[in-house]
């Protein structure tokens, strides 16, 4: 397979699409990296389920205040005007439709926008967290993920096989090989790695990739 993007490069690419003034929740783990790559001059207000609005970058090593953490228990800083609130109020913001974007990781994504990201099936440890609230409360759901599993099998499918987190909710997928929008229950290819042919990309995608207009080149810096 063509050399793929690193997680940091996927996070960088997703960050470039964050609109100025957007209220954004970043899922625990991989999606949290997006906060490092906010474009200069663009205001993005980050929300975390444990009760902070408008947190900033991670503090330098050794300067952490462990009373200031995000939902993934990682130390954060505060921007001027940041606010704190009760856990229940935080979820009221989510469920009330006040977030513009939630960015999540995923095990599987279906072409109709279904997402599975909390369980790998029987015998797994359930870890849904706030994901089920986020996928139905945020106005847009973005996914950042490797394009294939560790076994090389497609993660983008016609139908999810694992237990669902949300139905018909994903709007855009940023992968190690491509940027794909979900439009009218179809995977619409927006960008792909320039060294990879459409046929090669289709071969590692479990549902049809639809092309509408010109396919952009997925070019990112070393980050």
CORPEGI-V679294 format. One record per run of one state. SS is the DSSP state (A for helix, B for strand, O for the rest). FROM is the first residue (numbers start at 1). LEN is the number of residues. Records with the same first field share a line. If there is no record, write none. Layout:
SS=FROM-LEN + FROM-LEN
//
This chain:
O=1-6 + 16-6 + 27-3 + 38-6 + 49-3 + 56-13 + 70-5 + 76-2 + 85-2 + 96-5 + 105-3 + 111-4 + 117-14 + 138-2 + 146-2 + 149-5 + 155-1 + 158-8 + 167-3 + 176-2 + 184-2 + 193-5 + 204-2 + 207-2 + 211-5 + 218-6
A=7-9 + 30-8 + 87-9 + 131-7 + 198-6
B=22-5 + 44-5 + 52-4 + 69-1 + 75-1 + 78-7 + 101-4 + 108-3 + 115-2 + 140-6 + 148-1 + 154-1 + 156-2 + 166-1 + 170-6 + 178-6 + 186-7 + 206-1 + 209-2 + 216-2
//
